[in-house]
């Protein structure tokens, strides 16, 4: 149910429009006219993006989400792999060994840290972030729906409150950091039911499904309210409740005694299960997500303690959380993580098929156990590196094609889904990031390169929920040229090709001779007359902004409203049926998705509904103020709830009283309309 109805959301949007036209902004005029905030290049001399609105502003570039670090692409491998090679695949699934279980198009989803909900999702149930809706719509129209987890470290301290000052839906108070932790200085959170109404309204606008977290920081005083109210407000749009976020790190983070082990967690999990079974307000008692291990404990050791024997009936998802690397020494220099890692040094680790293979290897046995129990098996939180990622790596095109390969490798290995983590503005791995609050009047969102992988993956798997994936070990299993076949309804539908190499002096692109059927696979020749190909491309693996999917882009930093721009281009390649071959070029770097039939493409083609950002005009009144006077002014100390970037900040322009009166009048009018 949409709280207050769609009309309430519309009236609120109109009130925001009135409000925005009357906001008293300030434009600083210098010798060259109107000026935006200006700064200097970073001390390291990192190259500035030519397409970034504020890419050269020193203070914004120091936020990792907008960093200016650009790395040198790794050299071509030596020796080079063959640049022309055949791929022969059967047309029928029954003749292809090693296929995965059927997969869904919404395989890649998102894990949003609970503490950043207001910045990423919306201020309240009527103030939903439009770029967020547009980005979700881009995934939903390709996948059918999108899975989103709201939680993370901050879910463990979340407490439901009746009311929060300034009508906020969430409030955080920073706790004392543990100097030996992995940089997760977790704030204590308070939230209201308005948060759940916000999620419900998002689900009504785009087909979003949610995972939420039950706090487990104090099992002697359980707080089950989030499940109670979510069941009532979100209903079937709740997919499950996570119990325990990375419990194998509870002791290292100082949240449990040093002796805390698998048996202790299993016992505490049982306390939560028993309480849920006795709670009449929780309707969905068997939708729990666990154990969400980070990798310190082996899943088999936990299962040996009797965890699954005791609690399998309460689980809907067996979950793990894992990152291929960590950048924690950069976040906690005085911790126990050794020297700070150089992003340039680790960059090549992501540009190889071996990365995805090594990431799934420890979980292959658990994937089999999940199948035997009839449970989903998900990578519940992942990204390029924990502790915020590596600037220059996590926000590069290299991360996008890494995530394409990693996602397909997980699908092939019988994971049933994976969630890319979204943090605040001081992490570099975000799929999407809103601008700092006091810049939102000028600038739009930043879509990270890794977001493009979710579109590729959604179209690769389609909407039939019957797609089965196989790693083709192409080019004699070369690590720089991986390839996958996707079978849908037991017939070959699509081929995914990845090129991790960066072109240098015209070398790096490869060509595949694709044959469907034939004597090698015991079938008649079945290569179609033509295929269609979509390309995920960028000038280099280190590129941050100039990224396209089928010739469309979200734009560079501070340029995205969540809608793809540009004319979609799908290349048609004529095949040689006499030779039973199609010749598919794969640029360096890039990824190609080959559709073997019009039907295969129709299952993946989007018809995206987007949401206009013109409801709020962002009009700015200007007045002449000497820069010297502005530099010594104090503002209003952030006393208005939507000003500044934090409570008490003087960094944002404040609204004058007249716009607020118009806003409240509009809201009151909307309320009267709804009562009719």
Helices and strands as residue ranges (DSSP letters): H 5-21, E 28-30, E 33-35, H 58-61, G 64-66, E 84-89, G 93-95, E 108-113, G 114-116, H 117-120, H 130-143, E 146-151, G 153-157, E 159-160, G 165-167, E 170-173, E 188-191, H 194-205, E 208-214, H 225-233, G 235-237, E 238-243, G 247-249, H 262-278, E 288-293, H 299-304, H 307-311, G 312-314, E 315-321, H 328-331, H 343-346, G 347-350, H 353-361, H 364-373, E 376-382, H 397-412, E 417-422, E 432-433, G 437-439, E 446-447, H 451-461, E 468-471, H 474-477, E 483-488, E 491-499, E 510-516, G 519-521, E 530-538, E 547-549, E 571-574, E 582-586, E 590-595, H 598-602, H 627-631, H 657-675
